[in-house]
Amino acid sequence: METPDNKRHNSRTPFHQPVGLEIWEQGAEHVHDTGRAIDLSADGGGLATKYPLKRGDVVKLLVPVGVTNVRLPVYASVVWSKVTDDGFRAGVTFLA
């Protein structure tokens, strides 16, 4: 259920799948990493990663889809990020 504090326009659906990450940090080099999608909506999603994503980073997610898990490239911007016990958790919004 959405709470009054929640700024999301669409509800999230659990999507526990590994994803590839290509990261373009502001003022830094291009980085390749992996992570795990936690949930998805029409506008964005949640990620768990070992890489310290920062607000404003642009990432290319390689999301597995279909029976053959073809990796669909999706661009997103990091909206928030926080440290967890085993890495980082981030929220992203998809770019058009």
HUDA-V830890 format. One record per backbone hydrogen bond with DSSP energy under -1.0 kcal/mol. NH is the residue of the N-H (numbers start at 1). CO is the residue of the C=O. If there is no record, write none. Layout:
# HUDA-V830890
NH/CO
NH/CO
This chain:
# HUDA-V830890
6/3
13/40
15/38
17/15
19/35
20/62
21/33
22/60
23/31
24/58
28/25
31/23
33/21
35/19
36/48
37/17
38/46
40/13
41/44
45/92
46/39
47/90
48/36
49/88
53/51
56/78
57/54
58/24
59/76
60/22
61/74
62/20
63/72
65/70
69/66
70/65
72/63
74/61
76/59
77/93
78/57
79/91
80/91
82/89
84/87
88/49
89/82
90/47
91/80
92/45
93/77
94/43
95/75
